Every structure is written in structure tokens, then in C-alpha cells.
Amino acid sequence: MRPTASRLLGFTCLASLAAVAAALVSQYQFGMAPCPWCILQRVIFVLMALLAGLAWAVKAPALRRVLAGLTALAAGSGIAAAVYQHTVASQSFSCSLTLADKIIQALKLEQALPFVFRVKASCADAAVTLLGLPYEYWSLGLYALLLLACGVVVVRPRP
């Protein structure tokens, strides 16, 4: 049984929201303070949830494919952010004025929703593991899975 486009998009939307919820639980219940790259990944997951949610709600196959493609592009940018966070940012004492910091400042996210988007740590301080893997690798894995799901919708659209 192959999953339908609707199920894949619903999964993508809900999994993206769950990723943000998990990040908030990690922050507020377990004291994992987020750096700019962590926050940027939250922004990407929110964007993916919005795009996939719209695609899930839309019945026009062409528009659904376009929105799924945009969601896949967002997932690709999330993969790039997670890789950069692990290979470069987590090795740096400060992440001020990096691309992630500039995007967050430009979007005024810290002022709009400080509970969700306030930077609270440097990249080196935010480097933590979960079950033996760097936290950003968990994000990377989810981004890859969701990229695959949206890619299936783009290539093989089904109701």
C-alpha cells in the first residue's frame, strides 16, 4: 500500500509542528538553550508546516505539487542549516552576525514570539546530544525524511 499525497502532506505538516514542540520541551523542561542556528531550524520547521498544511488542504493537484515542492526546498535548507550548525557553528564560540542570526533579526521573530524564537545561547554552548547523537542530527534526519515525503508528492501526485 503506497501512501497518498494527502497522507504524506499531513504527516509532513504534523511532524514539522511536532519538531518545534519537541524543541520547546527540550528548552523549557530540560534547559537546552537554543542558539541562532537552532532557532533558524525552528523557523524552517514552521515554514514547512505552513506550506505542507496548505498543500494538504488544497485539492488542485498542480498547486499541491508546487506547495509540496516548496516544502521540499525548505527541508533542503533545513538539512543545510543542520549540517552547518554541526560542522561550523557548534565549533565557534559566537554565532552573532551569522546568516542565522541575520535572518532571525530581519524577520523580527524574537520580538514577535520570544517564547518560541528567542536566542538564548551561543552555538558552542548549545551543542548537546540526545541519545548519543548531536541534537542537530535529529533535525537533519527529520528534514531528510520530510524531503523524501514531499519529493514523492511532487514526482507521483496522488489524491
GISULWO-V401161 format. One record per residue. N is the residue number from 1. OMEGA is omega as a letter, one per 20 degrees, with the letter a starting at -180 (none if undefined). Layout:
BEGIN
N | OMEGA
N | OMEGA
END
This chain:
BEGIN
1 | a
2 | r
3 | r
4 | r
5 | a
6 | r
7 | r
8 | r
9 | r
10 | r
11 | a
12 | r
13 | a
14 | r
15 | r
16 | r
17 | r
18 | r
19 | r
20 | r
21 | r
22 | r
23 | r
24 | r
25 | r
26 | a
27 | a
28 | r
29 | a
30 | r
31 | r
32 | a
33 | a
34 | r
35 | r
36 | a
37 | r
38 | a
39 | r
40 | r
41 | r
42 | r
43 | a
44 | r
45 | r
46 | r
47 | r
48 | r
49 | r
50 | a
51 | r
52 | r
53 | r
54 | r
55 | r
56 | a
57 | a
58 | r
59 | r
60 | a
61 | a
62 | r
63 | r
64 | r
65 | r
66 | r
67 | r
68 | r
69 | r
70 | r
71 | r
72 | r
73 | r
74 | r
75 | r
76 | r
77 | r
78 | r
79 | r
80 | r
81 | r
82 | r
83 | r
84 | r
85 | a
86 | a
87 | a
88 | a
89 | a
90 | r
91 | a
92 | r
93 | a
94 | r
95 | r
96 | r
97 | r
98 | r
99 | a
100 | r
101 | a
102 | r
103 | a
104 | r
105 | a
106 | r
107 | a
108 | a
109 | a
110 | r
111 | a
112 | a
113 | a
114 | r
115 | a
116 | a
117 | r
118 | r
119 | a
120 | a
121 | r
122 | a
123 | r
124 | r
125 | a
126 | a
127 | a
128 | r
129 | r
130 | a
131 | r
132 | r
133 | r
134 | a
135 | a
136 | r
137 | r
138 | r
139 | a
140 | r
141 | r
142 | r
143 | a
144 | r
145 | a
146 | r
147 | r
148 | a
149 | a
150 | r
151 | r
152 | r
153 | a
154 | a
155 | a
156 | a
157 | r
158 | r
159 | none
END
